[in-house]
Amino acid sequence: MSVSGYVVPDDLEQSVVRLMQLVLLGIAAYGVYTVTPGMVFNGLVPLAITLVPGYLREDRDVSVETGLTFLITAAVLVHAVGSLGPYKQYGWYDQVAHGLSGVVVALTGYAFVRAADLHSEDIHLPRRFVQVYVVLAILAFGVVWEVLEYGSSVVAEQLGMGDVLIQFGWEDIVLDLLFDLVGGVVVALVGARYFSETPADIAEEMDEEG
């Protein structure tokens, strides 16, 4: 990953990723200590998500670029930290989290559709089609996420426990989806051109498995 023309070393990014994973583990441990199921959930589930790139590298021979691993870990960490209080204290925090997650989900969707394009000679996906696909994919994900947030709130209320996923009403839903869309548009317009190694490796894995 580069910042203002400076290329950040992969080992530095990996060290930061490990640090963020330790923070997630700490959140889960504190949730166990305070008997707060929602905090345990918000620590362990994001932590599990951050382990997926490592699984793909070790077991599937798919090189997930370090920058993407960093973005995935940062996105889930922002959500996990938000559940500790910032979501309720700062109105803008939720939207920033959704914008960051939108970028990650859009890049993931792009990786697989680009891999399908590279995998088959019978498939040719025009750049404009891929851009539209990325935007629609992030909107679909955003809607599913909002449904999960609402469902978790209902279940938590029935069980008499704290919210696992926090939702603040219809205005919040609209803003969340808007920032999801912003993340998708950013990837569709400029992000995907800097992200090529992972789609190529996925396509190679598809070739090997027939």
C-alpha positions as CSV (number, residue, x, y, z in Angstrom):
1,M,0.0,0.0,0.0
2,S,1.3,3.5,-0.8
3,V,0.7,6.7,1.1
4,S,1.5,10.0,-0.8
5,G,3.9,8.1,-3.1
6,Y,5.6,6.3,-0.2
7,V,5.3,2.6,-0.3
8,V,4.5,1.2,3.1
9,P,6.5,-2.0,3.7
10,D,4.4,-5.2,3.9
11,D,5.9,-6.3,7.2
12,L,4.9,-2.9,8.8
13,E,1.3,-3.4,7.5
14,Q,1.3,-7.0,8.8
15,S,2.5,-5.8,12.2
16,V,-0.3,-3.2,12.4
17,V,-2.8,-5.9,11.4
18,R,-1.6,-8.1,14.2
19,L,-1.9,-5.2,16.6
20,M,-5.5,-4.5,15.5
21,Q,-6.3,-8.2,15.9
22,L,-5.0,-8.1,19.5
23,V,-7.3,-5.1,20.2
24,L,-10.3,-7.2,18.9
25,L,-9.3,-10.1,21.1
26,G,-9.0,-7.7,24.0
27,I,-12.6,-6.4,23.3
28,A,-13.9,-10.0,23.4
29,A,-11.9,-10.8,26.6
30,Y,-13.3,-7.7,28.3
31,G,-16.8,-8.7,27.2
32,V,-16.3,-12.1,28.9
33,Y,-14.9,-10.4,32.0
34,T,-17.9,-8.0,32.3
35,V,-20.4,-10.7,31.1
36,T,-21.4,-8.6,28.1
37,P,-22.5,-11.0,25.3
38,G,-22.8,-8.2,22.7
39,M,-19.2,-7.1,23.3
40,V,-17.9,-10.7,23.0
41,F,-19.8,-11.0,19.7
42,N,-18.4,-7.7,18.5
43,G,-14.9,-8.8,19.3
44,L,-14.8,-12.4,18.1
45,V,-16.8,-12.2,14.9
46,P,-14.7,-9.3,13.5
47,L,-11.5,-11.2,14.6
48,A,-12.7,-14.3,12.7
49,I,-13.2,-12.1,9.6
50,T,-9.6,-10.8,9.8
51,L,-8.4,-14.5,9.7
52,V,-10.0,-15.2,6.3
53,P,-7.1,-13.6,4.2
54,G,-4.6,-15.8,6.0
55,Y,-6.7,-18.9,5.3
56,L,-6.9,-18.0,1.7
57,R,-3.1,-17.6,1.5
58,E,-2.2,-20.7,3.4
59,D,-4.9,-23.2,2.3
60,R,-6.1,-21.9,-1.1
61,D,-2.9,-20.4,-2.4
62,V,-4.6,-17.1,-3.0
63,S,-2.4,-14.1,-2.4
64,V,-4.6,-11.5,-0.7
65,E,-2.8,-8.3,-1.0
66,T,-1.5,-6.8,2.2
67,G,-3.3,-3.5,1.6
68,L,-6.7,-5.3,1.4
69,T,-6.0,-7.3,4.5
70,F,-5.2,-4.0,6.3
71,L,-8.4,-2.5,5.1
72,I,-10.5,-5.5,6.1
73,T,-9.0,-5.5,9.6
74,A,-9.3,-1.7,10.0
75,A,-13.0,-1.8,8.9
76,V,-14.1,-4.5,11.3
77,L,-12.0,-2.9,14.1
78,V,-13.8,0.4,13.6
79,H,-17.1,-1.3,13.9
80,A,-16.1,-3.2,17.0
81,V,-14.8,-0.1,18.7
82,G,-18.0,1.7,17.8
83,S,-20.0,-0.8,19.8
84,L,-18.1,0.3,22.9
85,G,-19.7,3.8,22.8
86,P,-18.6,5.9,19.8
87,Y,-21.7,4.9,17.8
88,K,-23.9,6.6,20.4
89,Q,-21.5,9.4,21.3
90,Y,-20.7,10.6,17.8
91,G,-23.3,10.8,15.1
92,W,-20.8,10.7,12.3
93,Y,-18.9,7.6,13.5
94,D,-21.5,5.1,12.1
95,Q,-21.3,6.6,8.7
96,V,-17.5,6.6,8.6
97,A,-17.6,2.9,9.6
98,H,-20.1,2.2,6.8
99,G,-18.1,4.1,4.2
100,L,-14.9,2.1,5.1
101,S,-16.8,-1.2,5.1
102,G,-18.3,-0.2,1.7
103,V,-14.8,0.1,0.2
104,V,-13.8,-3.4,1.6
105,V,-17.0,-5.1,0.4
106,A,-16.8,-3.4,-3.0
107,L,-13.2,-4.5,-3.4
108,T,-14.1,-8.1,-2.5
109,G,-16.9,-8.1,-4.9
110,Y,-14.6,-6.7,-7.6
111,A,-12.0,-9.4,-6.9
112,F,-14.4,-12.2,-7.6
113,V,-16.1,-10.8,-10.7
114,R,-12.7,-9.9,-12.1
115,A,-11.5,-13.4,-11.3
116,A,-14.5,-14.9,-13.2
117,D,-13.6,-12.6,-16.2
118,L,-9.9,-13.8,-16.1
119,H,-10.9,-17.5,-15.6
120,S,-13.0,-18.0,-18.7
121,E,-12.2,-17.0,-22.3
122,D,-16.0,-17.1,-23.0
123,I,-16.6,-14.3,-20.5
124,H,-15.7,-10.7,-21.3
125,L,-17.0,-8.2,-18.8
126,P,-16.8,-4.6,-20.0
127,R,-15.4,-2.1,-17.5
128,R,-18.7,-0.3,-17.2
129,F,-20.5,-3.5,-16.4
130,V,-18.0,-4.2,-13.6
131,Q,-18.4,-0.7,-12.2
132,V,-22.2,-1.1,-12.1
133,Y,-21.9,-4.6,-10.6
134,V,-19.6,-3.3,-7.8
135,V,-22.1,-0.5,-6.9
136,L,-25.1,-2.9,-6.9
137,A,-23.2,-5.5,-4.9
138,I,-22.4,-3.0,-2.1
139,L,-26.0,-1.7,-2.0
140,A,-27.3,-5.3,-1.7
141,F,-24.9,-6.0,1.1
142,G,-25.9,-2.8,2.8
143,V,-29.6,-3.8,2.8
144,V,-28.8,-7.2,4.1
145,W,-26.7,-5.7,6.9
146,E,-29.5,-3.3,7.9
147,V,-31.9,-6.2,8.1
148,L,-29.4,-8.1,10.3
149,E,-29.0,-5.0,12.6
150,Y,-32.8,-4.7,13.0
151,G,-33.2,-8.5,13.5
152,S,-30.5,-8.6,16.2
153,S,-32.1,-5.7,18.0
154,V,-35.4,-7.5,18.1
155,V,-33.8,-10.7,19.4
156,A,-31.7,-8.9,21.9
157,E,-34.8,-7.1,23.3
158,Q,-36.7,-10.4,23.6
159,L,-33.8,-12.0,25.4
160,G,-33.3,-9.0,27.7
161,M,-29.7,-8.4,26.7
162,G,-27.8,-5.5,25.2
163,D,-27.8,-4.7,21.5
164,V,-25.3,-6.7,19.4
165,L,-25.7,-4.6,16.3
166,I,-26.8,-1.0,17.0
167,Q,-29.5,0.8,14.9
168,F,-30.8,4.3,15.4
169,G,-33.9,4.4,13.2
170,W,-34.8,5.1,9.5
171,E,-32.7,8.2,9.1
172,D,-29.7,6.2,10.3
173,I,-30.5,3.4,7.8
174,V,-30.6,5.9,4.9
175,L,-27.3,7.5,5.9
176,D,-25.7,4.1,6.3
177,L,-26.8,3.0,2.8
178,L,-25.6,6.3,1.4
179,F,-22.1,5.9,2.8
180,D,-22.1,2.3,1.7
181,L,-22.8,3.6,-1.8
182,V,-20.0,6.2,-1.5
183,G,-17.6,3.4,-0.7
184,G,-18.8,1.4,-3.7
185,V,-18.5,4.3,-6.1
186,V,-15.0,5.1,-4.9
187,V,-13.9,1.5,-5.7
188,A,-15.8,1.4,-9.0
189,L,-14.2,4.6,-10.2
190,V,-10.6,4.5,-9.0
191,G,-9.9,1.7,-6.5
192,A,-10.1,-1.4,-8.7
193,R,-7.3,-0.3,-11.0
194,Y,-4.8,-0.7,-8.2
195,F,-6.0,-4.1,-7.2
196,S,-5.0,-6.9,-9.5
197,E,-2.9,-9.6,-7.7
198,T,-5.8,-11.1,-5.7
199,P,-8.2,-11.5,-8.6
200,A,-5.5,-13.1,-10.7
201,D,-4.8,-15.6,-8.0
202,I,-8.5,-16.4,-7.5
203,A,-8.8,-17.0,-11.2
204,E,-5.7,-19.4,-11.1
205,E,-7.3,-21.3,-8.3
206,M,-10.5,-21.6,-10.3
207,D,-8.5,-22.9,-13.2
208,E,-6.9,-25.6,-11.1
209,E,-10.2,-26.8,-9.7
210,G,-11.8,-26.8,-13.1
